[in-house]
Amino acid sequence: PLAACAPPHAAPRLRARQPTRACSGARTAAKVATAGARGAERATLAPVSVLAATDGTAVALGEVLPEQGRCICLLLTQAGDFDSFESAQYLVDELPALDAAGVKVVAVVIGTPAAARNFAQKTNFPVDRLYADEGAEAVAALGCAPGWGREGGPGAWAAKLPFVNGYVKLLVMCAGVGSPGTLKEVTGGYF
């Protein structure tokens, strides 16, 4: 959760290594990073309703993604996920070059508009280019796995257990259950 993160003035800027296939956030981002105006991904995402991070106004992604030209639509996991933080921070550094090249950049983060605003503040991602997807509808529309312990994902049975919360799911995921290779990839970034 974002509440556990350090305040923006004390938060270090995380520098991401190149995303790997084993990271769920990176895998999601890679799947749609160049979902352009003419692609099947745009048609799939167009009817999905998201909330503007600025004020919580509902908008269909088809109104956000251009029909012509190039676009990067970064679909992120939860607003407090390190993969989301790293991807957004990396993209922030590239925004001037992408803007100059005429590439529209937007991001959709799973969570509430308030969490998205907090995310924007901590990552310096422009809040006017950020949208919240409370029900993870965008990633579901593209057929991305919902994750361990969630309905439709591996270990869905665990969601019904009273002691399985976000921390338990995180420990299970880091151990590699439902996401083989995760622990190796995470520790590989530090050694």
Backbone bond lengths (Angstrom), bond angles and torsions (degrees), N, CA, C in turn:
res aa  C-N    CA-C-N  psi(-1)  N-CA   C-N-CA  omega(-1)  CA-C   N-CA-C  phi
1 P - - - 1.444 - - 1.522 110.98 -
2 L 1.301 115.93 150.68 1.452 119.91 -179.10 1.517 112.44 -64.31
3 A 1.324 117.67 -27.75 1.457 120.33 -179.06 1.524 111.35 -60.18
4 A 1.319 117.56 -25.10 1.450 121.49 -178.73 1.527 112.17 -83.75
5 C 1.320 118.18 -8.90 1.452 121.60 -178.62 1.518 110.34 -79.17
6 A 1.319 115.55 154.99 1.467 121.02 177.07 1.512 109.74 -68.63
7 P 1.344 117.95 155.79 1.464 119.94 176.91 1.518 110.28 -60.71
8 P 1.341 118.23 154.44 1.458 121.25 -175.27 1.520 113.88 -54.42
9 H 1.341 118.48 -37.16 1.464 119.67 -177.95 1.525 112.24 -70.25
10 A 1.329 117.82 -20.80 1.453 120.73 -179.15 1.519 112.62 -105.40
11 A 1.320 116.59 -9.53 1.465 119.66 -175.58 1.518 110.58 -74.14
12 P 1.328 118.05 126.43 1.458 119.62 176.71 1.516 110.07 -71.52
13 R 1.314 116.46 150.03 1.461 120.32 175.00 1.518 106.99 -79.59
14 L 1.300 115.61 118.00 1.452 120.50 178.39 1.518 108.88 -79.10
15 R 1.287 117.80 132.76 1.449 120.84 176.43 1.516 106.88 -107.67
16 A 1.263 115.63 119.18 1.456 121.26 -175.42 1.516 110.90 -81.78
17 R 1.305 115.07 139.71 1.455 118.26 165.39 1.511 105.72 -78.93
18 Q 1.279 118.59 173.22 1.454 119.96 -179.25 1.520 109.33 -59.43
19 P 1.343 117.86 135.85 1.461 120.53 -179.86 1.529 111.34 -58.31
20 T 1.323 115.29 146.88 1.459 120.11 178.48 1.516 109.56 -115.46
21 R 1.310 115.38 160.58 1.456 120.29 -177.97 1.520 111.69 -66.42
22 A 1.325 118.06 -24.99 1.458 119.84 -176.17 1.532 112.57 -76.10
23 C 1.312 118.80 -20.59 1.466 121.34 179.92 1.510 109.39 -81.37
24 S 1.325 117.08 124.27 1.455 119.79 -175.59 1.515 112.32 -61.95
25 G 1.340 118.28 -41.93 1.456 120.92 178.78 1.513 111.38 -63.75
26 A 1.340 116.47 -42.98 1.456 120.64 179.29 1.527 110.50 -66.48
27 R 1.335 116.03 -37.84 1.458 118.96 179.93 1.527 110.24 -65.13
28 T 1.320 116.72 -42.00 1.461 120.52 177.66 1.511 110.20 -63.43
29 A 1.332 116.60 -46.08 1.461 120.49 -179.30 1.517 110.74 -62.03
30 A 1.343 117.20 -42.39 1.457 119.95 -178.69 1.526 111.20 -65.44
31 K 1.316 116.09 -31.88 1.462 119.89 -177.53 1.517 112.41 -66.62
32 V 1.340 116.82 -29.63 1.459 119.92 -175.61 1.517 113.81 -128.07
33 A 1.329 117.78 10.40 1.462 119.60 -173.59 1.524 112.90 -57.29
34 T 1.311 117.09 -31.69 1.457 119.19 -179.54 1.520 111.45 -118.12
35 A 1.323 116.37 31.71 1.462 119.90 176.98 1.521 107.17 -61.87
36 G 1.302 115.43 96.69 1.455 120.64 -171.52 1.503 113.21 -88.03
37 A 1.300 113.74 179.71 1.450 121.60 -174.02 1.524 112.61 -64.45
38 R 1.309 117.44 -28.91 1.454 118.83 -174.71 1.530 112.94 -101.72
39 G 1.318 118.06 -3.21 1.450 120.91 -172.79 1.518 114.70 -80.86
40 A 1.314 113.15 164.94 1.459 119.75 176.42 1.523 110.36 -63.18
41 E 1.351 116.27 -29.10 1.456 119.78 179.04 1.528 110.95 -61.73
42 R 1.322 117.63 -39.98 1.458 120.15 179.88 1.519 110.13 -63.16
43 A 1.312 116.62 -44.21 1.464 120.40 179.69 1.531 110.60 -62.40
44 T 1.321 116.59 -37.01 1.455 120.85 179.21 1.529 111.35 -70.12
45 L 1.319 116.39 -39.20 1.462 120.96 -177.17 1.525 113.58 -82.28
46 A 1.326 118.19 -23.47 1.469 122.34 -172.75 1.536 114.07 -50.96
47 P 1.325 120.92 -44.77 1.467 118.93 -177.93 1.533 114.84 -81.04
48 V 1.321 117.86 -7.24 1.459 120.89 -176.73 1.528 109.80 -70.14
49 S 1.320 116.25 128.01 1.455 122.13 -179.79 1.526 110.11 -90.86
50 V 1.332 115.82 128.66 1.457 122.61 176.06 1.528 107.79 -126.51
51 L 1.318 116.31 172.74 1.468 121.16 -178.27 1.528 109.62 -115.54
52 A 1.316 116.97 129.33 1.461 120.85 177.28 1.520 109.03 -61.32
53 A 1.320 116.25 130.81 1.462 120.01 -179.97 1.524 111.16 -64.90
54 T 1.311 116.89 -27.59 1.462 120.40 -177.01 1.517 112.65 -63.27
55 D 1.352 116.64 -45.11 1.467 119.14 -173.81 1.527 114.64 -142.50
56 G 1.327 118.27 4.12 1.454 121.39 178.29 1.519 115.18 79.57
57 T 1.328 117.54 9.32 1.463 121.26 179.05 1.529 110.09 -67.63
58 A 1.333 116.62 132.34 1.467 121.04 178.03 1.526 109.38 -73.74
59 V 1.323 115.50 136.20 1.456 122.02 179.45 1.532 108.22 -146.91
60 A 1.325 116.41 142.12 1.465 120.28 175.86 1.527 107.99 -79.37
61 L 1.317 116.79 140.50 1.462 119.66 179.65 1.529 111.59 -58.78
62 G 1.330 117.40 -26.75 1.462 120.08 177.00 1.519 112.62 -61.70
63 E 1.341 116.89 -24.05 1.461 120.91 176.69 1.523 111.41 -82.48
64 V 1.318 117.15 -18.21 1.461 122.53 -177.66 1.525 111.25 -94.74
65 L 1.329 116.41 -42.48 1.466 121.09 -178.10 1.525 109.62 -81.77
66 P 1.330 117.21 127.97 1.465 119.11 -177.86 1.524 111.96 -69.46
67 E 1.320 115.00 150.11 1.465 119.70 176.84 1.516 111.43 -81.62
68 Q 1.316 117.16 -23.53 1.459 122.30 178.93 1.522 108.74 -125.64
69 G 1.305 115.92 153.01 1.458 120.82 177.69 1.507 111.84 89.71
70 R 1.313 114.62 -173.77 1.459 120.60 -177.19 1.521 110.77 -101.12
71 C 1.322 114.72 148.26 1.458 120.35 -176.49 1.526 109.19 -149.73
72 I 1.314 115.11 140.79 1.465 121.18 169.08 1.518 106.26 -111.51
73 C 1.324 115.15 119.48 1.462 120.91 175.80 1.521 105.91 -114.08
74 L 1.302 115.43 101.50 1.449 121.78 -176.85 1.524 109.10 -86.96
75 L 1.319 116.31 111.92 1.467 121.03 177.38 1.522 107.17 -94.48
76 L 1.307 115.19 113.55 1.453 121.64 -175.43 1.527 110.76 -103.03
77 T 1.319 115.26 163.01 1.462 119.63 174.46 1.531 107.81 -81.72
78 Q 1.316 118.56 -151.81 1.461 122.29 -176.67 1.522 111.09 -59.74
79 A 1.327 114.58 152.39 1.462 121.26 -176.08 1.528 113.26 -61.41
80 G 1.318 119.05 -22.68 1.453 121.33 179.67 1.513 114.39 -98.47
81 D 1.306 118.27 4.20 1.468 123.14 -176.63 1.527 109.90 -75.79
82 F 1.330 116.70 134.08 1.463 120.60 179.83 1.530 112.10 -60.32
83 D 1.326 117.08 -37.02 1.473 119.26 178.14 1.524 110.02 -60.54
84 S 1.328 116.93 -40.42 1.463 120.96 178.17 1.523 110.49 -64.64
85 F 1.335 116.14 -44.90 1.463 120.41 178.97 1.525 110.40 -58.48
86 E 1.334 116.72 -50.40 1.459 121.05 -176.73 1.520 111.80 -63.07
87 S 1.319 116.85 -43.00 1.465 120.28 180.00 1.519 111.19 -63.15
88 A 1.328 116.73 -44.35 1.466 120.64 -179.81 1.520 110.92 -65.61
89 Q 1.317 117.83 -43.36 1.458 120.70 -179.03 1.525 111.31 -65.64
90 Y 1.313 116.83 -38.18 1.460 120.15 176.70 1.528 109.62 -63.32
91 L 1.301 116.46 -44.47 1.460 121.04 -177.92 1.533 111.55 -67.73
92 V 1.315 117.84 -35.70 1.467 121.23 177.87 1.527 109.95 -56.88
93 D 1.315 116.52 -42.35 1.463 120.58 179.31 1.522 112.27 -63.57
94 E 1.317 117.22 -26.92 1.459 121.89 -176.97 1.527 113.40 -96.25
95 L 1.329 118.03 -6.63 1.469 120.65 -176.04 1.532 114.18 -56.15
96 P 1.325 120.10 -44.49 1.472 118.31 -179.90 1.528 112.95 -57.97
97 A 1.327 117.02 -42.53 1.466 120.23 179.59 1.529 111.22 -68.56
98 L 1.324 116.74 -39.80 1.464 120.42 179.08 1.529 110.54 -66.79
99 D 1.322 116.64 -42.45 1.468 120.25 177.32 1.522 110.39 -60.71
100 A 1.337 116.54 -43.81 1.468 121.08 -179.54 1.525 111.48 -63.66
101 A 1.339 116.39 -29.86 1.464 120.99 179.60 1.521 112.00 -86.08
102 G 1.341 116.95 0.05 1.458 120.39 178.59 1.516 114.65 78.28
103 V 1.330 116.87 22.63 1.465 121.52 179.15 1.525 108.42 -94.83
104 K 1.320 117.19 120.83 1.471 121.12 176.74 1.521 107.90 -78.60
105 V 1.311 115.63 134.02 1.467 121.30 -178.74 1.524 109.01 -122.46
106 V 1.335 116.05 125.26 1.456 122.74 173.66 1.522 107.89 -135.74
107 A 1.316 115.65 158.26 1.461 120.23 177.30 1.521 109.06 -135.88
108 V 1.316 114.67 147.37 1.462 122.45 177.04 1.522 106.44 -124.31
109 V 1.338 115.96 124.21 1.450 121.19 -179.15 1.530 108.55 -115.95
110 I 1.313 116.73 142.39 1.455 120.37 178.10 1.525 107.95 -76.12
111 G 1.323 115.53 122.98 1.454 120.76 179.96 1.514 110.85 148.08
112 T 1.311 115.96 -169.02 1.455 122.71 -178.08 1.529 109.73 -89.06
113 P 1.335 117.68 163.63 1.468 119.39 174.47 1.534 112.19 -58.27
114 A 1.326 117.50 -36.92 1.473 120.18 178.13 1.529 110.80 -63.15
115 A 1.328 117.13 -43.20 1.463 120.84 177.33 1.527 110.18 -64.74
116 A 1.322 116.98 -37.27 1.474 120.80 178.38 1.527 110.46 -65.01
117 R 1.329 117.88 -41.10 1.471 120.69 177.94 1.531 110.70 -63.79
118 N 1.321 116.21 -41.45 1.459 121.01 177.16 1.531 110.09 -62.73
119 F 1.316 115.89 -42.15 1.461 122.51 177.25 1.532 110.03 -59.54
120 A 1.331 116.89 -46.27 1.465 121.69 -179.99 1.533 110.42 -61.05
121 Q 1.319 116.08 -41.78 1.459 120.29 -179.91 1.524 111.33 -63.28
122 K 1.320 117.10 -42.16 1.464 121.36 -176.13 1.533 113.22 -77.17
123 T 1.332 117.57 -26.63 1.470 120.65 -176.92 1.528 113.09 -104.76
124 N 1.318 116.94 -8.73 1.470 122.60 -173.69 1.524 113.05 66.82
125 F 1.329 117.31 16.85 1.460 120.08 175.89 1.526 107.17 -74.18
126 P 1.329 118.08 134.05 1.470 120.27 -177.73 1.528 111.97 -59.80
127 V 1.324 116.20 121.24 1.461 121.45 -176.24 1.526 111.34 -62.59
128 D 1.328 117.67 -28.39 1.464 119.80 -179.61 1.523 112.97 -75.29
129 R 1.316 117.36 -5.78 1.472 121.90 176.55 1.527 111.17 -110.67
130 L 1.321 116.38 8.41 1.460 121.73 -173.28 1.530 110.85 -114.29
131 Y 1.325 115.46 138.86 1.459 122.20 -178.53 1.520 108.70 -130.53
132 A 1.330 115.54 147.97 1.463 122.11 179.04 1.524 109.29 -104.01
133 D 1.315 115.23 139.65 1.464 121.99 178.90 1.526 106.99 -125.82
134 E 1.330 116.12 91.08 1.460 121.20 -173.43 1.529 113.41 -62.44
135 G 1.304 117.88 -30.97 1.459 120.58 -177.04 1.514 114.76 -106.63
136 A 1.329 117.89 11.68 1.474 123.21 -178.98 1.530 111.43 55.59
137 E 1.328 116.06 35.87 1.469 121.70 -176.93 1.530 112.49 -66.28
138 A 1.341 117.33 -37.37 1.470 119.98 -176.54 1.524 111.54 -65.34
139 V 1.328 116.80 -47.54 1.460 118.68 -179.92 1.532 110.92 -68.76
140 A 1.328 116.92 -33.31 1.467 120.32 177.11 1.524 110.41 -65.78
141 A 1.343 117.11 -39.13 1.469 120.52 -179.99 1.517 111.29 -61.74
142 L 1.330 116.98 -31.56 1.463 120.90 179.51 1.526 112.78 -87.80
143 G 1.322 116.47 -1.56 1.466 120.08 176.80 1.518 114.29 82.43
144 C 1.324 117.83 19.82 1.463 120.51 178.01 1.528 109.51 -73.53
145 A 1.316 116.46 147.12 1.459 121.32 -179.46 1.520 109.97 -66.52
146 P 1.334 118.22 138.72 1.464 121.20 -178.06 1.523 114.30 -76.20
147 G 1.310 119.05 -12.70 1.456 121.25 179.52 1.521 112.45 102.49
148 W 1.331 115.02 162.67 1.459 121.33 -176.76 1.514 110.15 -66.18
149 G 1.315 115.73 136.78 1.445 122.16 175.52 1.519 114.20 81.18
150 R 1.321 117.36 9.95 1.463 120.79 177.71 1.512 108.86 -116.09
151 E 1.300 116.54 151.19 1.460 121.90 -179.33 1.525 109.97 -53.89
152 G 1.327 115.67 128.92 1.460 121.38 -179.77 1.511 114.28 89.63
153 G 1.324 117.39 -8.41 1.460 121.06 -178.99 1.511 111.03 -109.02
154 P 1.340 116.16 176.99 1.463 118.75 176.70 1.526 109.68 -63.80
155 G 1.307 117.13 142.22 1.460 121.27 179.74 1.516 113.99 71.12
156 A 1.329 117.36 25.02 1.463 121.00 -178.80 1.530 111.62 -57.32
157 W 1.316 116.87 -29.04 1.457 121.67 179.58 1.535 111.02 -59.95
158 A 1.336 117.14 -28.98 1.463 120.82 -175.67 1.529 112.43 -68.91
159 A 1.306 117.26 -24.70 1.468 120.39 -178.85 1.529 111.64 -62.83
160 K 1.315 116.61 -22.06 1.466 120.62 -178.66 1.533 112.72 -85.21
161 L 1.321 117.56 -9.05 1.460 120.98 -178.77 1.529 109.72 -83.81
162 P 1.338 118.39 135.30 1.469 121.03 -174.20 1.529 114.27 -65.36
163 F 1.344 119.09 -25.79 1.452 121.02 -175.96 1.525 113.09 -93.26
164 V 1.328 117.91 -0.02 1.463 120.42 -179.60 1.522 109.07 -90.98
165 N 1.333 115.07 105.03 1.456 120.79 177.82 1.531 108.76 -117.24
166 G 1.293 117.40 -170.18 1.457 121.79 -177.63 1.520 113.20 -60.48
167 Y 1.330 117.10 -36.05 1.459 120.01 -179.60 1.526 111.63 -69.28
168 V 1.317 116.83 -40.63 1.465 120.58 177.64 1.530 109.04 -62.79
169 K 1.326 116.37 -43.89 1.468 120.08 178.67 1.524 110.94 -61.29
170 L 1.330 117.15 -40.32 1.457 120.96 179.45 1.526 110.58 -63.19
171 L 1.334 117.55 -45.03 1.461 120.58 179.27 1.518 111.39 -62.85
172 V 1.317 116.96 -42.18 1.460 121.04 179.15 1.527 109.87 -64.23
173 M 1.341 117.24 -43.71 1.457 120.87 179.87 1.529 110.75 -64.12
174 C 1.346 116.96 -43.49 1.466 119.95 179.87 1.520 111.68 -63.98
175 A 1.329 116.49 -29.46 1.460 120.54 176.95 1.524 111.74 -74.16
176 G 1.322 116.88 -10.55 1.454 119.98 176.24 1.509 115.02 99.29
177 V 1.327 118.09 0.98 1.455 120.78 178.97 1.526 108.38 -72.97
178 G 1.297 116.62 122.13 1.458 121.47 -179.56 1.520 113.36 80.76
179 S 1.320 116.87 -6.03 1.461 120.80 177.77 1.529 108.93 -150.31
180 P 1.325 116.10 73.29 1.463 119.66 -176.07 1.530 111.61 -57.44
181 G 1.317 115.24 138.62 1.461 120.79 177.15 1.513 114.54 91.09
182 T 1.335 117.75 -6.27 1.464 119.72 -176.59 1.530 111.65 -62.20
183 L 1.324 117.05 -50.68 1.461 120.59 -176.61 1.518 110.84 -58.70
184 K 1.312 117.11 -43.23 1.478 121.84 178.75 1.521 110.24 -60.70
185 E 1.323 117.94 -42.77 1.457 121.71 -179.07 1.518 111.52 -69.07
186 V 1.329 116.48 -41.48 1.464 120.10 -179.41 1.525 109.80 -65.41
187 T 1.327 117.87 -50.43 1.461 119.84 -179.13 1.513 111.60 -68.99
188 G 1.323 117.34 -29.38 1.468 121.26 177.77 1.512 113.01 -61.15
189 G 1.308 116.60 -26.67 1.455 120.55 178.91 1.516 113.17 -74.38
190 Y 1.326 116.63 -13.74 1.459 120.52 -177.78 1.520 113.05 -107.07
191 F 1.332 118.09 -14.85 1.464 120.49 -176.29 1.509 111.38 -121.67
